[in-house]
Amino acid sequence: MTAFFSSTVRKVSLALVFVASLSAVSSTSSFAFSAEAQQMCTGDAFRLCSSEIPNIPKITACMIRQRASLSSGCRVVLDRDLAAQGRKVAAQ
């Protein structure tokens, strides 16, 4: 029971760190993940890029490298957010 509780607490803590990290990034001009991307991609980030948490640039690079393995919902919103960010960078 204690091992299950510890595992659950660890997973919830990691999820909160990831979401907080994405939230911090969304308030900067470097790369802004939408709330939808956070929701759709958190599971994929843990599954594919957990070793990179909490380093947002490394998570982003990992998610791009792992694009073929992303869930379809995450892939759609990540592509949309990356395209929107590219337009913002191009406009600056």
N, C-alpha and C positions, 0 to 999 in steps of 0.2 A: 504494500500500500504506500509506504514512504517513497519507494523508487518511482512508482507511478506519479505520485504527487510532485516529486522533484522534477521528473521529466516534463510534466504538464506546466509547471511554473517556468521551467527553462524555455519551453517552446513559446509560451505566452510572452515572456520577457523578450525573447528574440524578435517576436512579431512586433512588439511595441517599439523596440529599438529601430527596426526596419521602417516602420510607419513614421516614427518621429524623424528619422534621417531623411526620408523622402519629403516629409513636410518641411524640414529645414531647407532642403534643396529647392522646393517649390517657391520659397520666399526669396531666393536669390536669382540673379540673372544668368547663372551658369547653365543649369538645366532644370526645367520645371516640369515635373511629372504631374499630371492631372490627378484629381481625387479618384477618378475612374481607373486610371492606370495603377494607382496604389492598391485599389480594391481588387482589380483583375490580376495583378502580377505578384502580389505578396507570396502566394503559394509557389509560384514558379521561381521566385527569387530564393526562397528557402530550399526548394528542391534542387535547383541547378547552380546556385551561386552563394550558398550559405557560407562558404569559406571567405567570401569577400565582405560580408557584413561586419561593420557598419560603414565601410568605405564606399561612398556613393559613386564616385567616378569608376571604381573597380566593379561595382555591382552593375552599373550601366554598361560598361564594356563587356562584362560577362554575359549579360542578357542579350546584347547584340550578337556576340559570338554564338550564343546558344539559341538564336532566333528559330531555327528549325525545330527545336525541342519545346518551344513555348506553347502554352495552351492557345487555342485560336483566339479567345477573347483578349488575352494579354498581348498577343502578336498584333492584333488590330489596333488597340489603344496605344501600344508602344510605337508602332509605325506612325500613327497619327501625331503623337506628341513629338517624336523626333522630327517629322516633317515640319511641324509648326515651329519648333525650335530652330530648325535650319532657316526658315523664312525670317525669323526674328534676328538671327545672327547676320544673315545676308543684308537685312535692312539697316543694321547699325553701322 
